[in-house]
């Protein structure tokens, strides 16, 4: 046969269409053939055909679940500029251990990815060092709309529209110089066709008002549970409403990020009736935690938008079950433990979480009786469709052999010693989650076998065909 491959059998394949026992053959970097709905006799026949082929390694999965490799379109791997917290190498290892074979990194690094030159450099930093497939979003600012349009239309400095996923817009609340508060620039961004506009929605004026009130009440010693009051639901609703109205007006391909409230989800469903290009993301953090956790975790649960009420969590779980949520982005945002140990005002927002995303989804699916096909859709399939990653995110003949094998019957606590994060901690420590990721294939390589990571980075650059 010439090229090495794997025959994976006795696994329960999970796709957006459902679950079925079958066999997957990989040759080189691709899925060569899939046999679906096989009975035991048919599986034995297929295995017998390939048993004596030297280039094909047989792997009996013993009834474990098989998913397409996850695609996380919302991570902050901190490189360049903040590599004491995290870097491409360390966090891509954590991604793989969590079943995420591809990631798209956000632009608020140092320097921010708001130019073709910055994107080119960021890509260079990932080459040969990333254990997962890597891609990047482009950042919008008040002064770079001309460059964004140039890249999309004809390219610049070797960077084209196919080299980035979407355009990240901070509406109201921002990191660094990426606040877009020029109404004319916002309108131009929302008029862009053929690229997703990714929006972080929190109203800055509302947040500042709430913070001033908290300072007046508590001085500099603001209790951490005030975070959900300061970064309030009203701030999210006001900003998300503006984004959705603008997207309806211009027919924008809007991807609303890290939805944390019931009201935002309801507004998305209404807006979709007028603009079918609107998609919604939430995070495992909002599906798992609620505001009662602030008293236990303190700043280790501090993220933006804030984690809200148990009712919001329940509604987001119901929305996931109903198919109203398109993608799960971890919003993986590591900080050093000492960064989180100061007072509320000095502690940065952000949680390291990518290694636990699939386990959280499987646990929530079990608790809420959510079909596994829904998990397959939000974990990989819908992400590949939305961002035009045509050859990944699906268990399909001809697609890249990015495959995750999970034992769904293993239930265990998250232990600190198992975390691959450079920062060394996670808010999920001690939480009991379902599913153990035993094997991960990326570009046809078995990068994880029996939960042990192969110390070779096999990640490749993502191509965005839209």
C-alpha positions as CSV (number, residue, x, y, z in Angstrom):
1,X,0.0,0.0,0.0
2,X,3.0,2.3,0.5
3,X,1.6,4.7,3.0
4,X,1.1,3.8,6.7
5,X,-2.3,3.9,8.2
6,X,-4.7,2.7,10.9
7,X,-7.7,0.5,10.9
8,X,-9.9,1.5,13.9
9,X,-12.7,-0.9,14.6
10,X,-15.3,-1.8,17.3
11,X,-15.7,2.0,17.9
12,X,-19.0,3.8,18.2
13,X,-18.7,6.7,15.7
14,X,-20.5,9.9,16.8
15,X,-21.4,12.4,14.2
16,X,-24.0,15.1,13.8
17,X,-26.2,12.5,12.2
18,X,-26.1,10.0,15.1
19,X,-24.1,7.1,16.5
20,X,-23.2,3.8,14.8
21,X,-20.7,1.0,15.2
22,X,-18.2,1.0,12.4
23,X,-14.7,0.9,11.1
24,X,-12.4,3.7,10.0
25,X,-9.4,3.3,7.7
26,X,-6.8,6.0,7.6
27,X,-4.1,6.2,5.0
28,X,-1.4,8.8,5.4
29,X,-3.0,12.0,6.6
30,X,-6.5,11.3,5.5
31,X,-9.5,9.2,6.3
32,X,-9.5,6.7,3.4
33,X,-12.7,4.7,4.1
34,X,-15.5,4.4,6.6
35,X,-17.8,1.5,7.1
36,X,-20.9,2.4,9.0
37,X,-23.5,0.4,10.9
38,X,-21.5,-2.8,10.9
39,X,-22.5,-5.9,12.7
40,X,-19.8,-8.0,14.5
41,X,-19.5,-10.4,11.5
42,X,-19.0,-7.6,9.1
43,X,-16.3,-6.0,11.3
44,X,-14.5,-9.3,11.6
45,X,-14.5,-9.6,7.8
46,X,-13.1,-6.1,7.3
47,X,-10.4,-6.7,10.0
48,X,-9.4,-10.0,8.3
49,X,-8.9,-8.2,5.0
50,X,-6.3,-5.8,6.5
51,X,-4.8,-8.0,9.2
52,X,-1.7,-9.0,7.2
53,X,-1.0,-5.6,5.6
54,X,2.3,-4.5,7.1
55,X,1.5,-0.8,6.6
56,X,-1.8,-0.9,8.4
57,X,-1.9,-1.0,12.2
58,X,-5.1,-2.5,13.7
59,X,-6.7,-1.0,16.7
60,X,-9.6,-2.5,18.6
61,X,-11.4,0.4,20.3
62,X,-13.6,-1.9,22.5
63,X,-16.8,0.0,22.1
64,X,-15.4,3.5,22.9
65,X,-16.8,6.6,21.4
66,X,-15.1,8.1,18.3
67,X,-15.5,11.8,17.5
68,X,-13.9,14.0,14.8
69,X,-11.1,16.0,16.4
70,X,-12.4,19.1,18.1
71,X,-12.0,22.5,16.7
72,X,-11.9,25.3,19.3
73,X,-12.4,28.6,17.6
74,X,-11.9,30.7,20.7
75,X,-8.6,30.4,22.5
76,X,-6.0,32.8,24.0
77,X,-2.6,31.0,23.9
78,X,-0.8,34.2,24.9
79,X,1.9,34.1,22.3
80,X,3.4,36.5,21.4
81,X,4.0,38.8,24.4
82,X,2.7,36.8,27.4
83,X,4.6,33.5,27.2
84,X,5.2,33.4,31.0
85,X,1.5,32.4,31.2
86,X,1.2,30.1,28.2
87,X,2.6,29.5,24.7
88,X,1.7,27.7,21.4
89,X,3.5,24.6,22.5
90,X,2.2,24.2,26.0
91,X,-1.4,25.0,25.3
92,X,-1.6,23.0,22.1
93,X,-0.5,20.0,24.2
94,X,-3.3,20.6,26.6
95,X,-5.7,21.0,23.6
96,X,-4.8,17.6,22.3
97,X,-5.1,15.9,25.7
98,X,-8.6,17.4,25.7
99,X,-9.5,16.0,22.3
100,X,-9.1,19.4,20.5
101,X,-7.0,18.8,17.3
102,X,-7.4,22.3,15.9
103,X,-7.6,25.8,17.4
104,X,-8.1,29.3,16.2
105,X,-6.3,31.8,18.4
106,X,-7.7,35.3,19.3
107,X,-5.9,38.4,18.2
108,X,-5.5,40.2,21.6
109,X,-1.8,39.3,22.1
110,X,1.1,41.7,22.5
111,X,1.4,43.0,19.9
112,X,-2.3,42.5,18.8
113,X,-2.9,40.7,15.6
114,X,-4.3,43.7,13.7
115,X,-2.0,43.8,10.7
116,X,-0.8,41.4,8.0
117,X,2.7,41.6,9.4
118,X,1.5,40.6,12.9
119,X,-0.5,37.6,11.5
120,X,2.4,36.5,9.5
121,X,4.7,36.5,12.6
122,X,2.2,34.7,14.7
123,X,1.9,32.0,12.1
124,X,5.7,31.7,12.1
125,X,5.7,31.2,15.8
126,X,3.4,28.2,15.6
127,X,5.2,26.4,12.7
128,X,6.8,23.3,14.0
129,X,5.9,24.0,17.6
130,X,2.1,23.4,17.7
131,X,0.9,19.9,18.7
132,X,-2.6,20.8,17.3
133,X,-3.5,22.3,14.0
134,X,-3.3,26.1,14.3
135,X,-5.2,29.1,12.9
136,X,-5.8,32.7,13.9
137,X,-8.5,35.4,13.9
138,X,-7.7,38.9,12.7
139,X,-8.3,41.8,15.1
140,X,-10.4,44.9,14.3
141,X,-9.4,48.3,15.6
142,X,-10.6,51.8,14.9
143,X,-7.8,52.4,12.4
144,X,-7.2,49.2,10.4
145,X,-10.4,48.7,8.4
146,X,-8.6,49.6,5.2
147,X,-6.0,46.9,5.7
148,X,-8.7,44.3,6.6
149,X,-10.5,45.1,3.3
150,X,-7.2,44.9,1.3
151,X,-6.3,41.5,2.7
152,X,-9.8,40.2,2.0
153,X,-9.9,41.5,-1.6
154,X,-6.4,40.9,-2.9
155,X,-4.1,40.0,0.0
156,X,-1.2,41.9,1.6
157,X,2.4,40.9,2.5
158,X,1.7,37.3,1.6
159,X,-1.5,37.1,3.8
160,X,-4.8,36.4,2.1
161,X,-8.4,35.8,3.3
162,X,-7.6,32.1,3.5
163,X,-5.0,32.7,6.3
164,X,-7.4,33.7,9.0
165,X,-10.7,32.6,10.4
166,X,-12.8,35.6,11.3
167,X,-12.6,39.2,12.3
168,X,-12.7,39.8,16.1
169,X,-14.5,42.9,17.2
170,X,-14.6,44.2,20.8
171,X,-17.8,46.2,21.0
172,X,-17.8,48.3,24.1
173,X,-15.3,46.4,26.3
174,X,-11.9,45.6,25.1
175,X,-8.3,44.4,25.7
176,X,-5.5,46.7,24.8
177,X,-6.1,49.0,21.8
178,X,-8.8,46.8,20.2
179,X,-11.9,48.7,21.3
180,X,-14.0,49.6,18.2
181,X,-16.2,52.5,19.3
182,X,-16.2,54.4,16.0
183,X,-19.8,54.0,14.6
184,X,-18.7,54.4,11.0
185,X,-16.0,51.7,11.4
186,X,-18.4,49.3,13.1
187,X,-20.8,49.8,10.2
188,X,-18.1,49.1,7.6
189,X,-17.0,45.9,9.5
190,X,-20.6,44.7,9.7
191,X,-20.9,45.2,5.9
192,X,-18.0,42.8,5.2
193,X,-19.2,39.7,3.3
194,X,-17.7,36.3,3.3
195,X,-16.0,36.5,6.6
196,X,-17.4,35.9,10.1
197,X,-17.5,38.9,12.4
198,X,-16.8,37.6,15.9
199,X,-18.1,39.9,18.6
200,X,-17.3,40.2,22.3
201,X,-20.4,42.0,23.6
202,X,-20.3,43.9,26.9
203,X,-21.3,47.6,27.3
204,X,-18.4,49.5,28.7
205,X,-20.4,52.4,30.0
206,X,-22.6,50.0,32.0
207,X,-19.5,48.2,33.4
208,X,-17.9,51.5,34.5
209,X,-21.0,52.7,36.2
210,X,-21.3,49.4,38.1
211,X,-17.7,49.4,39.0
212,X,-17.9,53.0,40.4
213,X,-20.9,51.9,42.5
214,X,-19.0,48.9,43.8
215,X,-16.0,51.1,44.7
216,X,-18.3,53.5,46.5
217,X,-19.7,50.7,48.6
218,X,-16.6,48.6,49.2
219,X,-13.6,50.8,48.5
220,X,-10.7,48.9,47.0
221,X,-11.7,45.7,48.7
222,X,-14.5,44.6,46.4
223,X,-15.7,41.0,47.0
224,X,-15.2,38.7,44.1
225,X,-18.9,37.7,43.9
226,X,-19.6,41.3,42.8
227,X,-18.1,40.4,39.5
228,X,-21.4,39.2,38.1
229,X,-22.9,42.6,39.2
230,X,-20.1,44.7,37.7
231,X,-19.8,42.8,34.4
232,X,-23.6,42.5,34.5
233,X,-26.2,40.8,32.4
234,X,-27.5,44.2,31.4
235,X,-24.0,45.1,30.0
236,X,-24.1,41.9,27.9
237,X,-27.7,42.3,26.8
238,X,-27.3,45.9,25.7
239,X,-24.2,45.2,23.6
240,X,-25.4,42.0,22.1
241,X,-28.7,43.6,21.2
242,X,-26.8,46.3,19.3
243,X,-24.7,43.7,17.5
244,X,-27.6,41.6,16.5
245,X,-29.6,44.6,15.3
246,X,-26.7,45.7,13.2
247,X,-26.2,42.2,11.8
248,X,-29.8,42.0,10.8
249,X,-29.6,45.4,9.1
250,X,-26.6,44.4,7.0
251,X,-27.0,40.7,6.7
252,X,-23.7,40.1,8.5
253,X,-22.2,36.7,9.1
254,X,-22.2,37.4,12.9
255,X,-20.7,34.9,15.4
256,X,-21.8,36.0,18.9
257,X,-19.2,34.9,21.4
258,X,-19.4,33.4,24.9
259,X,-23.1,33.9,25.5
260,X,-23.7,33.9,29.2
261,X,-27.3,34.9,29.7
262,X,-30.8,33.7,28.8
263,X,-31.8,37.0,27.3
264,X,-28.9,37.0,24.8
265,X,-29.8,33.5,23.7
266,X,-33.4,34.5,23.2
267,X,-32.4,37.5,21.1
268,X,-30.2,35.3,18.9
269,X,-33.2,33.1,18.2
270,X,-35.3,36.1,17.2
271,X,-32.6,37.7,15.1
272,X,-32.0,34.5,13.2
273,X,-35.5,34.7,11.8
274,X,-34.4,37.8,9.8
275,X,-30.7,36.8,9.3
276,X,-29.9,33.1,9.0
277,X,-26.2,33.9,9.0
278,X,-26.1,34.6,12.8
279,X,-24.4,31.9,14.9
280,X,-24.0,31.5,18.6
281,X,-21.1,30.4,20.8
282,X,-21.1,29.6,24.5
283,X,-18.3,28.1,26.7
284,X,-18.2,25.0,28.9
285,X,-17.6,27.5,31.7
286,X,-21.1,28.8,31.4
287,X,-22.6,25.3,31.1
288,X,-20.8,24.1,34.2
289,X,-20.4,26.9,36.8
290,X,-22.9,29.5,38.2
291,X,-22.4,32.5,40.4
292,X,-22.5,30.4,43.6
293,X,-18.9,29.3,42.7
294,X,-17.4,32.7,43.4
295,X,-17.4,32.1,47.1
296,X,-15.4,28.9,46.7
297,X,-13.2,29.7,43.7
298,X,-12.8,33.5,44.1
299,X,-10.8,35.1,41.3
300,X,-10.1,31.6,39.8
301,X,-13.7,31.8,38.4
302,X,-13.3,35.5,37.2
303,X,-13.8,35.7,33.5
304,X,-15.4,38.1,31.0
305,X,-18.3,38.0,30.5
306,X,-18.9,37.0,34.0
307,X,-20.5,33.6,35.0
308,X,-24.1,34.4,35.8
309,X,-27.0,32.6,37.6
310,X,-28.0,29.0,37.9
311,X,-31.1,29.9,35.8
312,X,-28.8,31.2,33.0
313,X,-26.8,28.0,33.1
314,X,-29.9,25.9,32.9
315,X,-31.2,27.9,30.0
316,X,-27.9,27.5,28.1
317,X,-28.0,23.8,28.7
318,X,-31.5,23.7,27.3
319,X,-30.4,25.8,24.3
320,X,-27.6,23.3,23.7
321,X,-30.0,20.4,23.8
322,X,-32.4,22.2,21.4
323,X,-29.6,22.9,18.9
324,X,-29.7,26.7,19.3
325,X,-26.0,26.8,20.2
326,X,-23.7,26.4,17.2
327,X,-20.3,26.1,18.8
328,X,-18.5,25.7,22.1
329,X,-15.4,27.9,22.4
330,X,-13.3,27.3,25.5
331,X,-12.2,30.9,25.8
332,X,-9.1,29.3,27.2
333,X,-7.3,32.3,28.8
334,X,-4.5,31.3,31.2
335,X,-3.0,33.4,34.0
336,X,-0.4,32.5,36.5
337,X,-1.7,31.5,39.9
338,X,-0.1,34.5,41.6
339,X,-2.0,36.8,39.1
340,X,-5.2,35.5,40.5
341,X,-4.3,35.7,44.2
342,X,-4.5,39.5,44.6
343,X,-7.6,41.5,45.3
344,X,-10.6,41.6,42.9
345,X,-9.4,44.8,41.2
346,X,-5.9,43.6,40.4
347,X,-6.8,40.0,39.4
348,X,-7.1,39.5,35.6
349,X,-10.1,37.8,34.0
350,X,-9.6,34.5,32.2
351,X,-9.7,30.7,32.9
352,X,-7.6,27.9,31.6
353,X,-10.1,25.3,30.4
354,X,-9.5,23.8,27.0
355,X,-8.3,20.4,28.4
356,X,-11.7,19.9,30.1
357,X,-14.1,21.1,27.4
358,X,-15.1,17.7,25.9
359,X,-15.4,16.1,29.3
360,X,-17.7,18.9,30.5
361,X,-19.8,18.5,27.4
362,X,-20.1,14.7,27.9
363,X,-21.0,15.2,31.5
364,X,-23.6,17.8,30.7
365,X,-25.0,15.6,28.0
366,X,-25.4,12.7,30.4
367,X,-27.0,15.0,33.1
368,X,-29.4,16.6,30.7
369,X,-30.1,13.7,28.3
370,X,-28.5,15.6,25.4
371,X,-27.9,13.3,22.3
372,X,-24.2,12.8,21.6
373,X,-24.8,13.8,18.0
374,X,-25.4,17.4,19.4
375,X,-22.0,17.2,21.1
376,X,-20.3,16.1,17.8
377,X,-21.9,19.1,16.1
378,X,-20.9,21.8,18.5
379,X,-17.4,20.3,19.2
380,X,-16.2,20.2,15.6
381,X,-18.7,19.9,12.8
382,X,-20.4,23.3,13.0
383,X,-17.1,25.0,13.6
384,X,-15.7,23.7,10.4
385,X,-18.8,24.7,8.5
386,X,-18.9,28.2,9.9
387,X,-15.3,29.1,9.3
388,X,-14.9,27.2,6.0
389,X,-12.4,24.6,7.2
390,X,-13.6,22.2,4.6
391,X,-11.3,19.2,5.3
392,X,-11.5,18.9,9.1
393,X,-14.0,18.5,11.8
394,X,-15.9,15.6,10.4
395,X,-15.6,11.8,10.3
396,X,-15.9,11.6,6.5
397,X,-13.9,10.0,3.8
398,X,-11.3,12.3,2.3
399,X,-11.1,14.5,5.4
400,X,-8.0,14.9,7.5
401,X,-7.5,12.0,9.9
402,X,-8.2,14.1,13.1
403,X,-9.9,11.6,15.4
404,X,-10.6,11.4,19.1
405,X,-11.3,8.2,21.0
406,X,-13.1,8.5,24.4
407,X,-14.0,6.0,27.0
408,X,-17.4,7.4,28.2
409,X,-17.7,5.1,31.2
410,X,-14.7,6.5,33.1
411,X,-15.8,9.1,35.6
412,X,-13.0,10.8,37.6
413,X,-12.0,14.0,39.3
414,X,-9.8,16.6,37.5
415,X,-6.4,16.4,39.2
416,X,-3.8,19.1,39.1
417,X,-1.0,16.7,38.2
418,X,-2.9,15.8,34.9
419,X,-3.1,19.4,33.7
420,X,-0.8,20.3,30.8
421,X,-1.4,24.1,31.1
422,X,1.8,26.1,31.5
423,X,0.1,28.1,34.3
424,X,-0.5,24.8,36.2
425,X,-4.0,25.2,37.4
426,X,-7.7,25.1,36.4
427,X,-11.0,26.0,38.0
428,X,-12.1,22.5,37.2
429,X,-9.7,20.9,39.7
430,X,-11.7,18.6,41.9
431,X,-14.7,18.5,39.7
432,X,-15.9,15.0,38.7
433,X,-16.2,14.7,34.9
434,X,-17.3,12.0,32.5
435,X,-15.1,10.5,29.8
436,X,-11.4,9.7,29.4
437,X,-9.7,10.7,26.2
438,X,-7.6,7.7,25.4
439,X,-6.4,8.2,21.8
440,X,-6.0,11.2,19.5
441,X,-5.0,11.1,15.9
442,X,-3.9,14.3,14.1
443,X,-3.1,14.4,10.4
444,X,-3.0,10.6,10.5
445,X,-0.5,10.4,13.4
446,X,-1.4,8.7,16.6
447,X,-0.4,11.7,18.8
448,X,-1.9,10.2,22.0
449,X,-2.1,6.5,22.7
450,X,-3.5,5.1,25.9
451,X,-3.7,8.8,27.2
452,X,0.1,9.3,26.7
453,X,1.1,12.2,24.5
454,X,3.7,11.6,21.7
455,X,6.4,14.3,22.1
456,X,6.3,15.4,18.5
457,X,4.3,18.4,17.3
458,X,2.2,17.2,14.3
459,X,0.1,20.4,14.0
460,X,-0.4,22.0,10.6
461,X,-1.7,25.4,9.5
462,X,-5.5,25.6,9.0
463,X,-6.8,26.9,5.7
464,X,-10.1,28.9,5.7
465,X,-11.8,28.3,2.4
466,X,-14.7,30.7,2.8
